[in-house]
Amino acid sequence: LSAALTYGARVMADTSGCSAAAYATTGTQLQASGSALDASSGGSFSLAAAADDVTPGTEQVVCFALTFPASFAADPDLQGDTVAPVWHFDAVSVAS
C-alpha cells in the first residue's frame, strides 16, 4: 500500500487538534498533505529550538495524517491489503 498512501505532518498546540476533522485547519504545516509515503521519500522538517543551551525546549506535538487517494479505491491489486506504517526519525541539532 505504500505506493498508494500519502501523508502530511503538522505541529499542533496539543493532541486535541490531531483529529481528522481538525487536521486541515489546525496547527502549522511541516510536510504537505499528499506527500509520498515510501522509504525513499525522506521528508524533512525543522522544529523550534530551545531558547538556550541549558533549558530544554518545549514539547511539540507533531500530528501525521495518512491518506488513501480516491484514485486508488478501485484498484483490485490493493483490495484486502493492510499497512502498519513505521516512522523513523533522525534528529540533528544545528546552531542557529
All heavy atoms as an XYZ file, in Angstrom:
660
protein
N       0.795     -1.205      0.000
C       0.000      0.000      0.000
C       0.839      1.271      0.000
O       0.307      2.351     -0.198
C      -0.927      0.021      1.215
C      -2.110     -0.925      1.174
C      -2.861     -0.889      2.490
C      -3.020     -0.624      0.028
N       2.137      1.149      0.240
C       2.949      2.365      0.336
C       2.944      3.177     -0.953
O       3.091      4.390     -0.916
C       4.384      2.039      0.749
O       5.024      1.281     -0.253
N       2.741      2.531     -2.085
C       2.693      3.269     -3.346
C       1.411      4.099     -3.462
O       1.364      5.069     -4.203
C       2.791      2.311     -4.516
N       0.383      3.717     -2.735
C      -0.893      4.423     -2.814
C      -1.059      5.457     -1.708
O      -1.639      6.516     -1.924
C      -2.045      3.419     -2.745
N      -0.561      5.175     -0.516
C      -0.772      6.069      0.616
C       0.053      7.344      0.499
O       1.148      7.342     -0.051
C      -0.410      5.360      1.919
C      -1.342      4.229      2.332
C      -0.767      3.497      3.535
C      -2.732      4.750      2.638
N      -0.491      8.407      1.032
C       0.227      9.674      1.137
C       0.123     10.141      2.586
O      -0.669      9.615      3.370
C      -0.347     10.742      0.191
O      -1.713     10.990      0.525
C      -0.248     10.303     -1.268
N       0.911     11.142      2.929
C       0.863     11.642      4.304
C       1.119     13.141      4.342
O       1.518     13.753      3.364
C       1.873     10.913      5.191
C       3.292     11.414      5.039
C       3.846     12.256      5.986
C       4.073     11.057      3.947
C       5.130     12.739      5.860
C       5.367     11.525      3.806
C       5.892     12.357      4.765
O       7.170     12.832      4.622
N       0.874     13.697      5.490
C       1.187     15.081      5.791
C       1.530     15.150      7.267
O       1.225     14.233      8.026
N       2.185     16.230      7.678
C       2.544     16.409      9.086
C       2.340     17.868      9.473
O       2.639     18.772      8.697
C       3.996     15.993      9.319
N       1.799     18.064     10.670
C       1.561     19.416     11.186
C       1.957     19.459     12.660
O       1.792     18.481     13.377
C       0.083     19.782     11.056
C      -0.411     19.813      9.611
C      -1.882     20.190      9.519
N      -2.124     21.589      9.769
C      -2.030     22.550      8.843
N      -1.698     22.254      7.618
N      -2.282     23.804      9.150
N       2.452     20.614     13.113
C       2.706     20.839     14.534
C       1.420     21.385     15.123
O       0.833     22.330     14.595
C       3.858     21.841     14.762
C       3.973     22.210     16.235
C       5.165     21.259     14.285
N       0.986     20.791     16.215
C      -0.242     21.199     16.889
C       0.083     21.744     18.275
O       1.096     21.374     18.871
C      -1.187     20.002     17.058
C      -1.522     19.262     15.799
S      -2.624     20.261     14.803
C      -2.972     19.168     13.454
N      -0.787     22.588     18.798
C      -0.604     23.123     20.154
C      -0.707     22.007     21.190
O      -0.002     22.008     22.197
C      -1.630     24.211     20.441
N      -1.601     21.047     20.940
C      -1.760     19.893     21.822
C      -2.429     18.776     21.033
O      -2.801     18.959     19.878
C      -2.561     20.256     23.084
C      -3.920     20.855     22.767
O      -4.682     20.253     21.987
O      -4.217     21.940     23.302
N      -2.607     17.647     21.656
C      -3.142     16.481     20.943
C      -4.615     16.629     20.562
O      -5.089     15.907     19.693
C      -2.965     15.195     21.767
O      -3.621     15.355     23.034
C      -1.497     14.887     21.986
N      -5.336     17.568     21.150
C      -6.761     17.711     20.830
C      -6.980     18.159     19.379
O      -8.025     17.915     18.804
C      -7.449     18.685     21.794
O      -6.955     20.000     21.600
N      -6.003     18.811     18.772
C      -6.132     19.252     17.387
C      -5.786     18.181     16.377
O      -5.957     18.361     15.174
N      -5.306     17.053     16.852
C      -4.879     15.982     15.957
C      -6.034     15.012     15.726
O      -6.105     13.935     16.299
C      -3.667     15.254     16.544
S      -2.893     14.138     15.371
N      -6.951     15.439     14.865
C      -8.097     14.599     14.505
C      -8.377     14.813     13.022
O      -7.963     15.811     12.439
C      -9.332     14.974     15.332
O      -9.781     16.269     14.972
N      -9.083     13.889     12.427
C      -9.407     14.015     11.005
C     -10.193     15.294     10.738
O      -9.984     15.974      9.737
C     -10.188     12.795     10.542
N     -11.076     15.656     11.664
C     -11.917     16.841     11.468
C     -11.123     18.143     11.567
O     -11.400     19.096     10.854
C     -13.050     16.845     12.494
N     -10.119     18.195     12.438
C      -9.401     19.442     12.688
C      -8.070     19.549     11.957
O      -7.493     20.628     11.889
C      -9.151     19.591     14.199
N      -7.595     18.467     11.393
C      -6.234     18.438     10.846
C      -5.948     19.561      9.840
O      -4.949     20.252      9.958
C      -5.949     17.075     10.203
C      -4.556     16.976      9.643
C      -3.492     16.652     10.465
C      -4.295     17.229      8.300
C      -2.197     16.584      9.974
C      -3.007     17.163      7.802
C      -1.963     16.833      8.641
O      -0.692     16.782      8.145
N      -6.783     19.755      8.866
C      -6.507     20.706      7.778
C      -6.501     22.167      8.242
O      -5.893     23.008      7.596
C      -7.514     20.531      6.653
N      -7.141     22.471      9.355
C      -7.267     23.868      9.772
C      -6.566     24.179     11.090
O      -6.682     25.283     11.596
C      -8.751     24.243      9.911
O      -9.358     23.383     10.878
C      -9.467     24.128      8.577
N      -5.841     23.220     11.644
C      -5.209     23.394     12.944
C      -3.697     23.245     12.814
O      -3.217     22.431     12.043
C      -5.745     22.347     13.949
O      -7.164     22.426     13.984
C      -5.220     22.580     15.344
N      -2.963     24.024     13.566
C      -1.521     23.865     13.610
C      -0.798     24.474     12.422
O      -1.358     25.223     11.629
N       0.469     24.120     12.309
C       1.354     24.643     11.279
C       1.880     23.494     10.429
O       2.404     22.511     10.971
C       2.550     25.383     11.932
O       2.035     26.398     12.789
C       3.455     25.992     10.882
N       1.776     23.629      9.131
C       2.200     22.559      8.222
C       3.716     22.358      8.265
O       4.481     23.303      8.166
C       1.780     22.888      6.797
C       2.208     21.850      5.787
C       1.699     22.164      4.404
O       0.512     22.054      4.167
N       2.588     22.562      3.517
N       4.132     21.093      8.415
C       5.539     20.721      8.326
C       5.827     20.003      7.018
O       6.851     20.199      6.396
C       5.922     19.786      9.478
C       5.881     20.359     10.877
C       6.122     19.257     11.897
C       6.911     21.454     11.034
N       4.926     19.123      6.646
C       5.042     18.334      5.419
C       3.680     18.383      4.742
O       2.672     18.076      5.351
C       5.424     16.896      5.764
C       5.847     16.044      4.610
C       7.230     16.422      4.081
O       8.084     16.882      4.815
N       7.431     16.258      2.808
N       3.652     18.780      3.471
C       2.386     18.952      2.764
C       1.606     17.650      2.688
O       2.183     16.583      2.456
C       2.637     19.483      1.355
N       0.297     17.736      2.899
C      -0.565     16.567      2.706
C      -0.430     16.126      1.260
O      -0.308     16.952      0.355
C      -2.026     16.912      3.011
O      -2.166     17.173      4.381
N      -0.438     14.824      1.044
C      -0.275     14.296     -0.305
C       1.162     13.911     -0.618
O       1.476     13.498     -1.725
N       2.073     14.033      0.375
C       3.463     13.626      0.169
C       3.536     12.108      0.062
O       2.816     11.390      0.751
C       4.339     14.090      1.340
O       4.354     15.504      1.409
N       4.414     11.620     -0.796
C       4.553     10.170     -0.994
C       4.989      9.494      0.290
O       5.836      9.995      1.022
C       5.565      9.899     -2.098
N       4.398      8.335      0.556
C       4.758      7.548      1.734
C       5.564      6.344      1.263
O       5.008      5.319      0.884
C       3.502      7.080      2.482
C       3.751      6.201      3.706
C       4.411      7.013      4.806
C       2.460      5.598      4.199
N       6.855      6.496      1.239
C       7.718      5.364      0.931
C       9.082      5.606      1.561
O       9.396      6.706      1.997
C       7.834      5.120     -0.581
C       8.394      6.289     -1.351
O       9.326      6.948     -0.857
O       7.901      6.549     -2.445
N       9.873      4.551      1.629
C      11.150      4.632      2.328
C      12.103      5.632      1.696
O      12.980      6.176      2.363
C      11.793      3.253      2.380
N      11.951      5.904      0.425
C      12.901      6.796     -0.232
C      12.460      8.256     -0.238
O      13.221      9.127     -0.631
C      13.129      6.332     -1.669
O      11.926      6.432     -2.406
N      11.226      8.542      0.199
C      10.747      9.924      0.133
C      11.470     10.831      1.112
O      11.742     11.986      0.815
C       9.235      9.988      0.342
O       8.895      9.515      1.622
N      11.774     10.330      2.294
C      12.581     11.047      3.265
C      12.240     12.497      3.497
O      13.104     13.357      3.389
N      10.999     12.800      3.813
C      10.635     14.180      4.101
C      11.405     14.704      5.300
O      11.781     13.963      6.199
N      11.674     15.983      5.308
C      12.360     16.566      6.454
C      11.658     17.854      6.859
O      11.009     18.503      6.044
C      13.829     16.835      6.129
O      13.929     17.822      5.135
N      11.780     18.189      8.133
C      11.214     19.428      8.642
C      11.983     19.843      9.882
O      12.722     19.055     10.463
C       9.713     19.299      8.936
C       9.341     18.127      9.801
C       9.436     18.194     11.176
C       8.864     16.961      9.232
C       9.077     17.116     11.974
C       8.498     15.879     10.009
C       8.604     15.963     11.399
N      11.825     21.092     10.270
C      12.503     21.632     11.448
C      11.480     21.947     12.524
O      10.356     22.352     12.228
C      13.248     22.920     11.088
O      14.259     22.659     10.151
N      11.892     21.764     13.757
C      11.075     22.124     14.910
C      11.783     23.236     15.665
O      13.008     23.380     15.584
C      10.871     20.910     15.821
C      10.108     19.753     15.199
C      10.135     18.543     16.126
C       8.676     20.144     14.898
N      11.029     24.016     16.410
C      11.593     25.134     17.164
C      12.614     24.645     18.185
O      12.416     23.615     18.831
C      10.483     25.907     17.864
N      13.694     25.377     18.319
C      14.768     25.028     19.243
C      14.513     25.599     20.626
O      13.669     26.483     20.807
C      16.095     25.557     18.702
N      15.281     25.130     21.579
C      15.237     25.686     22.931
C      15.781     27.112     22.906
O      16.533     27.489     22.008
C      16.061     24.818     23.874
N      15.437     27.889     23.912
C      15.874     29.287     23.977
C      17.363     29.407     24.282
O      18.003     30.378     23.912
C      15.058     30.033     25.028
N      17.937     28.413     24.969
C      19.356     28.454     25.307
C      19.899     27.031     25.378
O      19.173     26.075     25.168
C      19.583     29.212     26.625
C      18.790     28.619     27.783
O      18.905     27.391     28.021
O      18.049     29.365     28.448
N      21.174     26.901     25.722
C      21.812     25.582     25.770
C      21.557     24.820     27.062
O      21.979     23.680     27.197
C      23.332     25.719     25.579
C      23.687     26.189     24.181
O      22.850     26.016     23.273
O      24.799     26.718     24.000
N      20.890     25.440     28.027
C      20.693     24.830     29.334
C      19.258     24.330     29.510
O      19.021     23.227     29.974
C      21.046     25.826     30.455
C      20.800     25.230     31.826
C      22.487     26.277     30.307
N      18.303     25.153     29.129
C      16.892     24.841     29.335
C      16.348     24.033     28.159
O      16.534     24.426     27.012
C      16.082     26.152     29.447
O      16.706     26.987     30.417
C      14.649     25.868     29.843
N      15.697     22.912     28.446
C      15.119     22.144     27.327
C      14.029     22.947     26.626
O      13.379     23.794     27.234
C      14.522     20.905     27.993
C      14.753     21.025     29.448
C      15.447     22.314     29.721
N      13.834     22.679     25.364
C      12.761     23.320     24.609
C      11.415     22.784     25.041
O      11.316     21.789     25.754
N      10.370     23.448     24.616
C       9.028     22.997     24.960
C       8.654     21.778     24.117
O       9.128     21.617     22.996
C       7.987     24.108     24.726
O       8.043     24.497     23.361
C       8.254     25.308     25.607
N       7.817     20.952     24.671
C       7.322     19.777     23.947
C       6.533     20.242     22.731
O       5.801     21.231     22.796
C       6.399     18.977     24.865
C       5.787     17.769     24.203
C       4.877     17.009     25.143
O       5.341     16.593     26.219
O       3.694     16.857     24.800
N       6.681     19.542     21.626
C       5.951     19.881     20.412
C       5.211     18.643     19.925
O       5.788     17.563     19.840
C       6.903     20.395     19.341
C       7.552     21.702     19.778
C       8.497     22.252     18.750
O       8.161     22.314     17.582
N       9.674     22.646     19.183
N       3.940     18.803     19.637
C       3.100     17.707     19.159
C       3.104     17.724     17.636
O       2.728     18.720     17.021
C       1.646     17.860     19.680
C       0.746     16.793     19.087
C       1.626     17.825     21.198
N       3.558     16.633     17.033
C       3.537     16.501     15.583
C       2.447     15.496     15.230
O       2.452     14.364     15.700
C       4.904     16.036     15.025
C       4.838     15.878     13.516
C       5.998     17.017     15.419
N       1.501     15.952     14.423
C       0.356     15.131     14.027
C       0.557     14.698     12.572
O       0.803     15.530     11.706
C      -0.922     15.962     14.173
S      -2.427     15.077     13.740
N       0.444     13.408     12.325
C       0.582     12.868     10.977
C      -0.789     12.434     10.458
O      -1.591     11.888     11.203
C       1.514     11.656     10.968
C       2.943     12.005     11.247
C       3.418     12.034     12.548
C       3.805     12.317     10.217
C       4.739     12.367     12.811
C       5.122     12.650     10.463
C       5.588     12.673     11.768
N      -1.033     12.679      9.193
C      -2.275     12.238      8.552
C      -1.913     11.312      7.396
O      -1.165     11.691      6.505
C      -3.067     13.424      8.035
N      -2.408     10.093      7.437
C      -2.265      9.157      6.325
C      -3.509      9.234      5.473
O      -4.626      9.243      6.000
C      -2.104      7.722      6.836
C      -0.799      7.384      7.514
C      -0.828      5.963      8.033
C       0.358      7.568      6.561
N      -3.344      9.303      4.171
C      -4.498      9.376      3.281
C      -4.389      8.313      2.202
O      -3.293      7.912      1.803
C      -4.612     10.765      2.627
O      -3.368     11.096      2.008
C      -4.934     11.833      3.660
N      -5.533      7.880      1.754
C      -5.635      6.898      0.678
C      -6.425      7.575     -0.435
O      -7.645      7.681     -0.365
C      -6.355      5.643      1.172
C      -6.360      4.516      0.185
C      -5.240      3.731      0.008
C      -7.489      4.241     -0.565
C      -5.240      2.684     -0.899
C      -7.502      3.206     -1.473
C      -6.372      2.417     -1.635
N      -5.741      8.091     -1.452
C      -6.431      8.834     -2.508
C      -7.517      8.009     -3.192
O      -7.360      6.807     -3.420
C      -5.311      9.170     -3.502
C      -4.067      9.118     -2.689
C      -4.302      8.038     -1.663
N      -8.612      8.668     -3.523
C      -9.751      8.003     -4.169
C      -9.350      7.346     -5.488
O      -9.959      6.360     -5.896
C     -10.875      9.004     -4.402
N      -8.311      7.852     -6.131
C      -7.892      7.282     -7.416
C      -7.429      5.831     -7.290
O      -7.401      5.105     -8.277
C      -6.772      8.130     -8.024
O      -5.656      8.175     -7.156
N      -7.104      5.388     -6.080
C      -6.677      4.007     -5.870
C      -7.803      3.120     -5.346
O      -7.629      1.913     -5.213
C      -5.507      3.945     -4.878
C      -4.218      4.446     -5.443
C      -3.804      5.750     -5.210
C      -3.409      3.612     -6.202
C      -2.609      6.224     -5.721
C      -2.210      4.078     -6.725
C      -1.806      5.379     -6.484
N      -8.958      3.683     -5.032
C     -10.035      2.941     -4.374
C     -10.515      1.738     -5.173
O     -10.892      0.719     -4.597
C     -11.204      3.871     -4.075
N     -10.497      1.813     -6.472
C     -10.993      0.702     -7.292
C      -9.886     -0.237     -7.765
O     -10.140     -1.151     -8.540
C     -11.738      1.256     -8.499
N      -8.676     -0.048     -7.298
C      -7.545     -0.883     -7.726
C      -7.664     -2.273     -7.107
O      -7.487     -2.437     -5.903
C      -6.233     -0.225     -7.316
C      -5.009     -0.925     -7.880
O      -5.099     -2.137     -8.196
O      -3.972     -0.269     -8.003
N      -7.938     -3.305     -7.901
C      -8.133     -4.646     -7.353
C      -6.858     -5.221     -6.727
O      -6.944     -6.095     -5.855
C      -8.575     -5.474     -8.557
C      -8.089     -4.725     -9.747
C      -8.072     -3.281     -9.353
N      -5.702     -4.729     -7.122
C      -4.462     -5.240     -6.547
C      -4.278     -4.810     -5.091
O      -3.481     -5.400     -4.364
C      -3.258     -4.760     -7.363
C      -3.219     -5.367     -8.756
O      -3.774     -6.477     -8.944
O      -2.644     -4.731     -9.652
N      -4.991     -3.774     -4.672
C      -4.843     -3.266     -3.311
C      -5.933     -3.776     -2.371
O      -5.804     -3.619     -1.149
C      -4.852     -1.740     -3.317
C      -3.735     -1.072     -4.122
C      -3.903      0.442     -4.096
C      -2.369     -1.465     -3.614
N      -6.975     -4.354     -2.898
C      -8.080     -4.826     -2.069
C      -7.596     -5.896     -1.095
O      -6.908     -6.830     -1.470
C      -9.213     -5.372     -2.934
C      -9.816     -4.350     -3.870
C     -10.352     -3.130     -3.137
O     -11.061     -3.245     -2.159
N      -9.992     -1.955     -3.628
N      -7.913     -5.715      0.173
C      -7.550     -6.670      1.210
C      -6.160     -6.464      1.787
O      -5.800     -7.129      2.758
N      -5.356     -5.574      1.216
C      -4.030     -5.300      1.764
C      -4.151     -4.522      3.061
O      -5.136     -3.829      3.302
C      -3.183     -4.485      0.781
C      -2.645     -5.323     -0.369
O      -2.827     -6.555     -0.343
O      -2.042     -4.739     -1.282
N      -3.165     -4.637      3.897
C      -3.111     -3.877      5.142
C      -1.765     -3.156      5.205
O      -0.834     -3.489      4.472
C      -3.256     -4.783      6.378
O      -2.183     -5.731      6.373
C      -4.595     -5.507      6.372
N      -1.696     -2.189      6.090
C      -0.460     -1.451      6.268
C      -0.259     -1.168      7.754
O      -1.220     -0.957      8.486
C      -0.465     -0.131      5.450
C      -1.511      0.822      5.962
C       0.900      0.513      5.427
N       0.993     -1.205      8.182
C       1.362     -0.833      9.544
C       2.557      0.112      9.415
O       3.704     -0.313      9.449
C       1.725     -2.056     10.367
N       2.281      1.407      9.202
C       3.386      2.344      8.979
C       4.306      2.437     10.188
O       3.858      2.373     11.329
C       2.700      3.675      8.712
C       1.291      3.506      9.083
C       0.999      2.055      9.210
N       5.572      2.563      9.911
C       6.587      2.729     10.944
C       7.332      4.013     10.624
O       7.822      4.198      9.520
C       7.572      1.545     10.957
C       8.682      1.777     11.955
C       6.836      0.247     11.245
N       7.384      4.916     11.583
C       8.074      6.192     11.385
C       9.465      6.072     11.965
O       9.655      5.624     13.085
C       7.309      7.325     12.075
C       5.905      7.448     11.613
C       4.791      7.011     12.271
C       5.443      8.002     10.376
N       3.676      7.277     11.524
C       4.046      7.885     10.351
C       6.087      8.595      9.297
C       3.275      8.337      9.293
C       5.311      9.039      8.234
C       3.934      8.911      8.245
N      10.441      6.487     11.217
C      11.837      6.506     11.673
C      12.289      7.962     11.674
O      12.169      8.649     10.660
C      12.711      5.685     10.721
C      14.156      5.762     11.048
N      14.763      4.912     11.932
C      15.124      6.617     10.623
C      16.047      5.229     12.035
N      16.290      6.265     11.248
N      12.773      8.418     12.810
C      13.194      9.812     12.919
C      14.688      9.898     13.189
O      15.215      9.176     14.030
C      12.448     10.517     14.070
C      10.983     10.625     13.844
C      10.113      9.666     14.343
C      10.469     11.685     13.133
C       8.751      9.775     14.134
C       9.100     11.801     12.916
C       8.246     10.839     13.414
N      15.351     10.764     12.473
C      16.735     11.132     12.745
C      16.714     12.597     13.128
O      16.093     13.407     12.439
C      17.615     10.953     11.513
C      17.816      9.487     11.162
O      17.979      8.679     12.089
O      17.798      9.167      9.960
N      17.368     12.941     14.208
C      17.387     14.338     14.641
C      18.807     14.882     14.629
O      19.754     14.185     14.967
C      16.815     14.442     16.053
N      18.915     16.120     14.204
C      20.194     16.798     14.170
C      20.011     18.173     14.786
O      19.129     18.928     14.376
C      20.715     16.934     12.721
C      22.010     17.713     12.699
C      20.864     15.585     12.067
N      20.833     18.501     15.764
C      20.818     19.843     16.351
C      21.758     20.717     15.536
O      22.874     20.310     15.211
C      21.273     19.820     17.798
O      20.361     19.092     18.571
N      21.303     21.908     15.217
C      22.135     22.839     14.463
C      22.185     24.175     15.193
O      21.223     24.587     15.828
C      21.607     23.046     13.009
C      21.729     21.757     12.232
C      20.181     23.523     13.013
N      23.309     24.821     15.096
C      23.442     26.147     15.702
C      22.596     27.150     14.940
O      22.540     27.103     13.722
C      24.909     26.584     15.687
N      21.923     28.011     15.659
C      21.082     28.991     14.985
C      21.771     30.319     14.866
O      22.783     30.588     15.390
C      19.766     29.164     15.720
O      19.980     29.433     17.076
